[in-house]
Amino acid sequence: MQALAKLRRWHGLLAPVVLAPLLVTVISGMGYRLLRDWAGLSRDQAHLLMVLHEGEWLGHHGETLYVALNGLGLLWMLASGAGMLLQKWRRQTPRPEA
């Protein structure tokens, strides 16, 4: 049970840090695609959203770091969230009596 408590703690601590970059990535990516497809904007007109989406505004090395940390943050949140969900399901599953 101690491992689950640590997992919950780290998940909760990192969630606010990971949330902002993921929101920027999701909103800018969706905005880019929807504005291109539905509003008829050209690539040049919607380019600012791609700059935000890919972290280009941080420079070449910053862009690479942004993408890597964003991906690792998402993987961490998915893995730790799935781990907590599995633990919850295991506790709720009735045990067969022998």
The first five atom37 places (N, CA, C, CB, O) and aatype in JSON, in Angstrom:
{
  "aatype": [12, 5, 0, 10, 0, 11, 10, 1, 1, 17, 8, 7, 10, 10, 0, 14, 19, 19, 10, 0, 14, 10, 10, 19, 16, 19, 9, 15, 7, 12, 7, 18, 1, 10, 10, 1, 3, 17, 0, 7, 10, 15, 1, 3, 5, 0, 8, 10, 10, 12, 19, 10, 8, 6, 7, 6, 17, 10, 7, 8, 8, 7, 6, 16, 10, 18, 19, 0, 10, 2, 7, 10, 7, 10, 10, 17, 12, 10, 0, 15, 7, 0, 7, 12, 10, 10, 5, 11, 17, 1, 1, 5, 16, 14, 1, 14, 6, 0],
  "atom_mask": [
    [1, 1, 1, 1, 1],
    [1, 1, 1, 1, 1],
    [1, 1, 1, 1, 1],
    [1, 1, 1, 1, 1],
    [1, 1, 1, 1, 1],
    [1, 1, 1, 1, 1],
    [1, 1, 1, 1, 1],
    [1, 1, 1, 1, 1],
    [1, 1, 1, 1, 1],
    [1, 1, 1, 1, 1],
    [1, 1, 1, 1, 1],
    [1, 1, 1, 0, 1],
    [1, 1, 1, 1, 1],
    [1, 1, 1, 1, 1],
    [1, 1, 1, 1, 1],
    [1, 1, 1, 1, 1],
    [1, 1, 1, 1, 1],
    [1, 1, 1, 1, 1],
    [1, 1, 1, 1, 1],
    [1, 1, 1, 1, 1],
    [1, 1, 1, 1, 1],
    [1, 1, 1, 1, 1],
    [1, 1, 1, 1, 1],
    [1, 1, 1, 1, 1],
    [1, 1, 1, 1, 1],
    [1, 1, 1, 1, 1],
    [1, 1, 1, 1, 1],
    [1, 1, 1, 1, 1],
    [1, 1, 1, 0, 1],
    [1, 1, 1, 1, 1],
    [1, 1, 1, 0, 1],
    [1, 1, 1, 1, 1],
    [1, 1, 1, 1, 1],
    [1, 1, 1, 1, 1],
    [1, 1, 1, 1, 1],
    [1, 1, 1, 1, 1],
    [1, 1, 1, 1, 1],
    [1, 1, 1, 1, 1],
    [1, 1, 1, 1, 1],
    [1, 1, 1, 0, 1],
    [1, 1, 1, 1, 1],
    [1, 1, 1, 1, 1],
    [1, 1, 1, 1, 1],
    [1, 1, 1, 1, 1],
    [1, 1, 1, 1, 1],
    [1, 1, 1, 1, 1],
    [1, 1, 1, 1, 1],
    [1, 1, 1, 1, 1],
    [1, 1, 1, 1, 1],
    [1, 1, 1, 1, 1],
    [1, 1, 1, 1, 1],
    [1, 1, 1, 1, 1],
    [1, 1, 1, 1, 1],
    [1, 1, 1, 1, 1],
    [1, 1, 1, 0, 1],
    [1, 1, 1, 1, 1],
    [1, 1, 1, 1, 1],
    [1, 1, 1, 1, 1],
    [1, 1, 1, 0, 1],
    [1, 1, 1, 1, 1],
    [1, 1, 1, 1, 1],
    [1, 1, 1, 0, 1],
    [1, 1, 1, 1, 1],
    [1, 1, 1, 1, 1],
    [1, 1, 1, 1, 1],
    [1, 1, 1, 1, 1],
    [1, 1, 1, 1, 1],
    [1, 1, 1, 1, 1],
    [1, 1, 1, 1, 1],
    [1, 1, 1, 1, 1],
    [1, 1, 1, 0, 1],
    [1, 1, 1, 1, 1],
    [1, 1, 1, 0, 1],
    [1, 1, 1, 1, 1],
    [1, 1, 1, 1, 1],
    [1, 1, 1, 1, 1],
    [1, 1, 1, 1, 1],
    [1, 1, 1, 1, 1],
    [1, 1, 1, 1, 1],
    [1, 1, 1, 1, 1],
    [1, 1, 1, 0, 1],
    [1, 1, 1, 1, 1],
    [1, 1, 1, 0, 1],
    [1, 1, 1, 1, 1],
    [1, 1, 1, 1, 1],
    [1, 1, 1, 1, 1],
    [1, 1, 1, 1, 1],
    [1, 1, 1, 1, 1],
    [1, 1, 1, 1, 1],
    [1, 1, 1, 1, 1],
    [1, 1, 1, 1, 1],
    [1, 1, 1, 1, 1],
    [1, 1, 1, 1, 1],
    [1, 1, 1, 1, 1],
    [1, 1, 1, 1, 1],
    [1, 1, 1, 1, 1],
    [1, 1, 1, 1, 1],
    [1, 1, 1, 1, 1]
  ],
  "atom_positions": [
    [[0.82, -1.2, 0.0], [0.0, 0.0, 0.0], [0.86, 1.26, 0.0], [-0.93, 0.0, 1.2], [0.44, 2.3, -0.49]],
    [[2.05, 1.17, 0.54], [2.94, 2.31, 0.59], [3.36, 2.75, -0.82], [4.17, 1.99, 1.43], [3.51, 3.94, -1.08]],
    [[3.56, 1.8, -1.71], [3.93, 2.12, -3.09], [2.81, 2.89, -3.78], [4.27, 0.84, -3.89], [3.06, 3.83, -4.53]],
    [[1.57, 2.49, -3.53], [0.43, 3.18, -4.12], [0.33, 4.61, -3.6], [-0.87, 2.43, -3.83], [0.01, 5.52, -4.36]],
    [[0.61, 4.81, -2.33], [0.58, 6.15, -1.74], [1.65, 7.03, -2.39], [0.78, 6.09, -0.21], [1.4, 8.2, -2.67]],
    [[2.83, 6.48, -2.62], [3.91, 7.24, -3.28], [3.52, 7.57, -4.72], [5.23, 6.45, -3.25], [3.77, 8.68, -5.2]],
    [[2.92, 6.6, -5.4], [2.5, 6.82, -6.78], [1.46, 7.95, -6.86], [1.92, 5.52, -7.38], [1.56, 8.83, -7.71]],
    [[0.49, 7.91, -5.96], [-0.52, 8.97, -5.91], [0.1, 10.33, -5.62], [-1.58, 8.64, -4.85], [-0.27, 11.34, -6.21]],
    [[1.06, 10.33, -4.71], [1.72, 11.59, -4.34], [2.46, 12.19, -5.53], [2.69, 11.36, -3.17], [2.31, 13.37, -5.83]],
    [[3.26, 11.36, -6.21], [4.02, 11.86, -7.36], [3.1, 12.24, -8.52], [5.03, 10.8, -7.83], [3.35, 13.23, -9.21]],
    [[2.05, 11.49, -8.72], [1.08, 11.82, -9.77], [0.47, 13.19, -9.47], [-0.04, 10.72, -9.86], [0.37, 14.03, -10.36]],
    [[0.07, 13.4, -8.23], [-0.53, 14.67, -7.84], [0.44, 15.85, -7.9], [0.0, 0.0, 0.0], [0.05, 16.96, -8.25]],
    [[1.7, 15.6, -7.56], [2.7, 16.67, -7.6], [3.04, 17.09, -9.03], [3.96, 16.24, -6.88], [3.22, 18.27, -9.31]],
    [[3.13, 16.11, -9.92], [3.54, 16.41, -11.29], [2.38, 16.85, -12.18], [4.19, 15.2, -11.89], [2.61, 17.49, -13.21]],
    [[1.16, 16.53, -11.81], [0.01, 16.87, -12.66], [-0.07, 18.36, -13.0], [-1.27, 16.44, -11.97], [-0.26, 18.69, -14.17]],
    [[0.05, 19.27, -12.05], [-0.03, 20.7, -12.4], [1.1, 21.16, -13.32], [-0.03, 21.54, -11.15], [0.91, 22.05, -14.15]],
    [[2.27, 20.55, -13.17], [3.42, 20.92, -14.01], [3.22, 20.44, -15.44], [4.73, 20.33, -13.43], [3.58, 21.14, -16.39]],
    [[2.66, 19.27, -15.59], [2.46, 18.66, -16.9], [1.23, 19.24, -17.61], [2.32, 17.14, -16.76], [1.18, 19.26, -18.84]],
    [[0.27, 19.71, -16.84], [-1.0, 20.15, -17.4], [-0.87, 21.31, -18.39], [-1.92, 20.55, -16.29], [-1.42, 21.24, -19.49]],
    [[-0.16, 22.36, -18.03], [-0.08, 23.55, -18.89], [0.52, 23.25, -20.27], [0.74, 24.63, -18.2], [-0.08, 23.61, -21.28]],
    [[1.69, 22.6, -20.35], [2.23, 22.3, -21.68], [1.33, 21.38, -22.5], [3.6, 21.67, -21.54], [1.22, 21.54, -23.71]],
    [[0.7, 20.41, -21.84], [-0.2, 19.52, -22.57], [-1.42, 20.28, -23.1], [-0.66, 18.36, -21.66], [-1.86, 20.03, -24.22]],
    [[-1.96, 21.18, -22.3], [-3.09, 21.99, -22.77], [-2.7, 22.86, -23.96], [-3.63, 22.87, -21.64], [-3.45, 22.96, -24.94]],
    [[-1.53, 23.48, -23.89], [-1.06, 24.3, -25.02], [-0.93, 23.44, -26.26], [0.3, 24.97, -24.68], [-1.33, 23.85, -27.35]],
    [[-0.37, 22.24, -26.11], [-0.17, 21.34, -27.25], [-1.5, 20.9, -27.84], [0.64, 20.13, -26.83], [-1.68, 20.93, -29.06]],
    [[-2.42, 20.49, -27.0], [-3.73, 20.01, -27.48], [-4.53, 21.13, -28.13], [-4.53, 19.4, -26.32], [-5.06, 20.96, -29.23]],
    [[-4.62, 22.27, -27.46], [-5.44, 23.37, -27.99], [-4.85, 23.93, -29.28], [-5.56, 24.49, -26.94], [-5.59, 24.21, -30.22]],
    [[-3.54, 24.08, -29.33], [-2.94, 24.63, -30.55], [-3.01, 23.62, -31.7], [-1.48, 25.02, -30.29], [-3.22, 24.01, -32.85]],
    [[-2.84, 22.34, -31.4], [-2.94, 21.32, -32.45], [-4.35, 21.2, -33.0], [0.0, 0.0, 0.0], [-4.54, 21.13, -34.22]],
    [[-5.33, 21.18, -32.12], [-6.72, 21.13, -32.57], [-7.1, 22.41, -33.31], [-7.67, 20.9, -31.38], [-7.76, 22.37, -34.35]],
    [[-6.68, 23.54, -32.76], [-6.99, 24.82, -33.4], [-6.41, 24.9, -34.81], [0.0, 0.0, 0.0], [-7.08, 25.35, -35.73]],
    [[-5.18, 24.45, -34.95], [-4.54, 24.46, -36.27], [-5.35, 23.64, -37.27], [-3.09, 23.9, -36.17], [-5.7, 24.12, -38.36]],
    [[-5.66, 22.4, -36.89], [-6.37, 21.51, -37.82], [-7.77, 22.03, -38.13], [-6.46, 20.1, -37.24], [-8.18, 22.03, -39.29]],
    [[-8.49, 22.48, -37.12], [-9.86, 22.95, -37.34], [-9.89, 24.25, -38.15], [-10.57, 23.16, -36.0], [-10.74, 24.43, -39.02]],
    [[-8.97, 25.16, -37.86], [-8.92, 26.4, -38.62], [-8.5, 26.17, -40.07], [-7.97, 27.38, -37.97], [-8.99, 26.84, -40.98]],
    [[-7.61, 25.22, -40.29], [-7.22, 24.9, -41.66], [-8.37, 24.25, -42.42], [-6.0, 23.97, -41.67], [-8.65, 24.63, -43.55]],
    [[-9.04, 23.27, -41.8], [-10.08, 22.51, -42.48], [-11.41, 23.24, -42.55], [-10.27, 21.19, -41.8], [-12.04, 23.28, -43.61]],
    [[-11.85, 23.8, -41.45], [-13.19, 24.39, -41.4], [-13.22, 25.88, -41.72], [-13.78, 24.17, -40.04], [-14.19, 26.37, -42.3]],
    [[-12.17, 26.6, -41.35], [-12.17, 28.04, -41.61], [-11.41, 28.4, -42.89], [-11.55, 28.78, -40.43], [-11.43, 29.55, -43.33]],
    [[-10.76, 27.41, -43.49], [-10.08, 27.63, -44.76], [-8.8, 28.44, -44.66], [0.0, 0.0, 0.0], [-8.36, 29.0, -45.66]],
    [[-8.19, 28.51, -43.49], [-6.94, 29.25, -43.35], [-5.82, 28.51, -44.06], [-6.59, 29.47, -41.87], [-5.82, 27.28, -44.14]],
    [[-4.87, 29.26, -44.58], [-3.7, 28.66, -45.22], [-2.69, 28.26, -44.14], [-3.05, 29.63, -46.24], [-2.84, 28.6, -42.97]],
    [[-1.67, 27.53, -44.56], [-0.6, 27.13, -43.63], [0.05, 28.36, -43.01], [0.46, 26.28, -44.34], [0.33, 28.39, -41.81]],
    [[0.28, 29.37, -43.83], [0.93, 30.58, -43.33], [0.05, 31.31, -42.32], [1.27, 31.51, -44.49], [0.55, 31.85, -41.34]],
    [[-1.25, 31.33, -42.56], [-2.17, 32.02, -41.65], [-2.27, 31.3, -40.3], [-3.54, 32.13, -42.28], [-2.44, 31.96, -39.27]],
    [[-2.17, 30.0, -40.29], [-2.3, 29.22, -39.06], [-0.94, 28.83, -38.46], [-3.11, 27.97, -39.32], [-0.89, 28.08, -37.49]],
    [[0.14, 29.33, -39.04], [1.48, 28.92, -38.61], [1.76, 29.23, -37.14], [2.51, 29.59, -39.47], [2.47, 28.47, -36.48]],
    [[1.23, 30.32, -36.62], [1.46, 30.67, -35.22], [1.04, 29.52, -34.29], [0.7, 31.95, -34.86], [1.69, 29.25, -33.29]],
    [[-0.05, 28.86, -34.64], [-0.51, 27.74, -33.81], [0.49, 26.58, -33.85], [-1.89, 27.26, -34.27], [0.69, 25.89, -32.85]],
    [[1.11, 26.35, -35.01], [2.12, 25.29, -35.1], [3.37, 25.67, -34.31], [2.49, 25.01, -36.57], [4.03, 24.81, -33.72]],
    [[3.69, 26.96, -34.3], [4.84, 27.42, -33.51], [4.6, 27.12, -32.03], [5.08, 28.95, -33.72], [5.51, 26.65, -31.34]],
    [[3.38, 27.37, -31.55], [3.03, 27.04, -30.17], [3.01, 25.53, -29.96], [1.67, 27.64, -29.81], [3.55, 25.02, -28.97]],
    [[2.4, 24.82, -30.88], [2.21, 23.38, -30.76], [3.53, 22.63, -30.64], [1.43, 22.87, -31.95], [3.66, 21.71, -29.84]],
    [[4.49, 23.02, -31.44], [5.76, 22.31, -31.48], [6.83, 22.91, -30.58], [6.27, 22.27, -32.89], [7.92, 22.35, -30.47]],
    [[6.54, 24.03, -29.93], [7.53, 24.66, -29.06], [8.63, 25.38, -29.8], [0.0, 0.0, 0.0], [9.71, 25.58, -29.25]],
    [[8.38, 25.76, -31.06], [9.4, 26.44, -31.87], [9.85, 27.75, -31.23], [8.87, 26.71, -33.27], [10.98, 28.18, -31.45]],
    [[8.99, 28.37, -30.46], [9.3, 29.66, -29.83], [10.42, 29.54, -28.8], [8.04, 30.22, -29.18], [10.93, 30.55, -28.32]],
    [[10.8, 28.31, -28.45], [11.87, 28.09, -27.48], [13.24, 27.93, -28.15], [11.57, 26.87, -26.65], [14.23, 27.73, -27.46]],
    [[13.3, 28.02, -29.47], [14.56, 27.81, -30.19], [14.75, 26.34, -30.51], [0.0, 0.0, 0.0], [13.96, 25.49, -30.07]],
    [[15.79, 26.02, -31.26], [16.0, 24.66, -31.74], [16.14, 23.65, -30.6], [17.25, 24.61, -32.61], [15.43, 22.64, -30.58]],
    [[17.04, 23.92, -29.65], [17.25, 22.98, -28.55], [16.06, 22.98, -27.6], [18.54, 23.32, -27.79], [15.69, 21.93, -27.06]],
    [[15.47, 24.14, -27.38], [14.3, 24.23, -26.52], [13.11, 23.48, -27.09], [0.0, 0.0, 0.0], [12.34, 22.86, -26.35]],
    [[12.97, 23.54, -28.4], [11.88, 22.81, -29.07], [12.0, 21.31, -28.84], [11.87, 23.11, -30.58], [11.02, 20.64, -28.53]],
    [[13.2, 20.8, -29.0], [13.45, 19.37, -28.78], [13.16, 18.99, -27.33], [14.9, 19.02, -29.15], [12.53, 17.97, -27.06]],
    [[13.63, 19.81, -26.41], [13.4, 19.55, -24.99], [11.9, 19.63, -24.65], [14.19, 20.56, -24.14], [11.39, 18.81, -23.9]],
    [[11.21, 20.62, -25.21], [9.77, 20.79, -24.97], [9.0, 19.55, -25.43], [9.25, 22.04, -25.71], [8.15, 19.04, -24.7]],
    [[9.3, 19.09, -26.63], [8.6, 17.91, -27.17], [8.92, 16.67, -26.32], [9.01, 17.68, -28.65], [8.02, 15.89, -26.01]],
    [[10.17, 16.5, -25.97], [10.57, 15.33, -25.18], [9.92, 15.34, -23.79], [12.1, 15.27, -25.04], [9.37, 14.33, -23.36]],
    [[9.99, 16.48, -23.1], [9.4, 16.56, -21.76], [7.88, 16.47, -21.81], [9.82, 17.86, -21.09], [7.26, 15.88, -20.92]],
    [[7.28, 17.05, -22.83], [5.83, 16.97, -22.99], [5.4, 15.5, -23.18], [5.37, 17.83, -24.2], [4.44, 15.05, -22.56]],
    [[6.11, 14.8, -24.02], [5.81, 13.38, -24.25], [6.05, 12.53, -23.02], [0.0, 0.0, 0.0], [5.24, 11.67, -22.69]],
    [[7.16, 12.76, -22.33], [7.45, 12.01, -21.11], [6.44, 12.32, -20.01], [8.87, 12.32, -20.62], [6.03, 11.43, -19.26]],
    [[6.03, 13.58, -19.92], [5.02, 13.95, -18.94], [3.7, 13.26, -19.22], [0.0, 0.0, 0.0], [3.05, 12.77, -18.3]],
    [[3.31, 13.22, -20.47], [2.07, 12.53, -20.83], [2.17, 11.04, -20.53], [1.74, 12.76, -22.32], [1.23, 10.46, -19.98]],
    [[3.28, 10.43, -20.9], [3.46, 9.0, -20.61], [3.42, 8.73, -19.1], [4.79, 8.5, -21.19], [2.82, 7.74, -18.67]],
    [[4.05, 9.59, -18.31], [4.03, 9.42, -16.86], [2.61, 9.5, -16.33], [4.92, 10.48, -16.18], [2.19, 8.66, -15.53]],
    [[1.85, 10.51, -16.76], [0.48, 10.68, -16.25], [-0.39, 9.5, -16.66], [-0.12, 11.99, -16.78], [-1.21, 9.03, -15.87]],
    [[-0.23, 9.01, -17.87], [-1.01, 7.85, -18.32], [-0.63, 6.59, -17.54], [-0.79, 7.62, -19.82], [-1.5, 5.85, -17.09]],
    [[0.66, 6.36, -17.38], [1.12, 5.15, -16.68], [0.74, 5.19, -15.2], [2.64, 4.99, -16.83], [0.23, 4.2, -14.67]],
    [[0.98, 6.3, -14.54], [0.66, 6.38, -13.11], [-0.85, 6.36, -12.89], [1.28, 7.64, -12.49], [-1.33, 5.75, -11.94]],
    [[-1.59, 7.03, -13.76], [-3.05, 6.99, -13.66], [-3.6, 5.6, -13.89], [0.0, 0.0, 0.0], [-4.51, 5.16, -13.18]],
    [[-3.04, 4.9, -14.86], [-3.47, 3.52, -15.12], [-3.12, 2.62, -13.94], [-2.82, 2.98, -16.42], [-3.9, 1.74, -13.57]],
    [[-1.95, 2.82, -13.34], [-1.56, 2.04, -12.18], [-2.51, 2.23, -11.01], [0.0, 0.0, 0.0], [-2.89, 1.27, -10.34]],
    [[-2.9, 3.49, -10.78], [-3.85, 3.75, -9.7], [-5.22, 3.15, -10.0], [-3.98, 5.25, -9.46], [-5.88, 2.64, -9.1]],
    [[-5.63, 3.21, -11.26], [-6.91, 2.64, -11.65], [-6.92, 1.12, -11.47], [-7.24, 2.99, -13.09], [-7.9, 0.55, -10.99]],
    [[-5.83, 0.47, -11.86], [-5.73, -0.98, -11.68], [-5.79, -1.37, -10.2], [-4.42, -1.51, -12.3], [-6.44, -2.35, -9.84]],
    [[-5.12, -0.59, -9.36], [-5.17, -0.86, -7.92], [-6.59, -0.72, -7.38], [-4.22, 0.08, -7.17], [-7.04, -1.51, -6.55]],
    [[-7.29, 0.29, -7.86], [-8.67, 0.51, -7.44], [-9.55, -0.66, -7.87], [-9.22, 1.83, -8.02], [-10.37, -1.15, -7.09]],
    [[-9.38, -1.11, -9.09], [-10.18, -2.24, -9.59], [-9.88, -3.51, -8.8], [-9.9, -2.48, -11.08], [-10.79, -4.28, -8.49]],
    [[-8.61, -3.72, -8.46], [-8.24, -4.92, -7.69], [-8.89, -4.91, -6.31], [-6.71, -5.01, -7.54], [-9.32, -5.95, -5.82]],
    [[-8.95, -3.74, -5.68], [-9.57, -3.66, -4.36], [-11.08, -3.86, -4.43], [-9.25, -2.31, -3.72], [-11.68, -4.35, -3.47]],
    [[-11.7, -3.48, -5.55], [-13.15, -3.6, -5.68], [-13.6, -4.98, -6.14], [-13.65, -2.56, -6.64], [-14.78, -5.32, -5.99]],
    [[-12.71, -5.76, -6.69], [-13.07, -7.09, -7.19], [-13.32, -8.03, -6.02], [-11.96, -7.66, -8.12], [-12.44, -8.22, -5.18]],
    [[-14.53, -8.62, -5.95], [-14.79, -9.54, -4.84], [-13.95, -10.8, -4.97], [-16.28, -9.91, -4.79], [-13.76, -11.33, -6.07]],
    [[-13.44, -11.27, -3.85], [-12.6, -12.47, -3.83], [-13.5, -13.7, -3.67], [-11.54, -12.4, -2.68], [-14.38, -13.71, -2.81]],
    [[-13.29, -14.71, -4.47], [-14.09, -15.94, -4.31], [-13.72, -16.64, -3.0], [-13.88, -16.9, -5.53], [-12.55, -16.74, -2.64]],
    [[-14.73, -17.11, -2.31], [-14.48, -17.81, -1.05], [-14.26, -19.29, -1.32], [-15.67, -17.6, -0.06], [-14.94, -19.89, -2.16]],
    [[-13.33, -19.87, -0.63], [-12.99, -21.28, -0.85], [-13.78, -22.2, 0.03], [-11.54, -21.51, -0.62], [-13.6, -23.42, -0.04]]
  ]
}
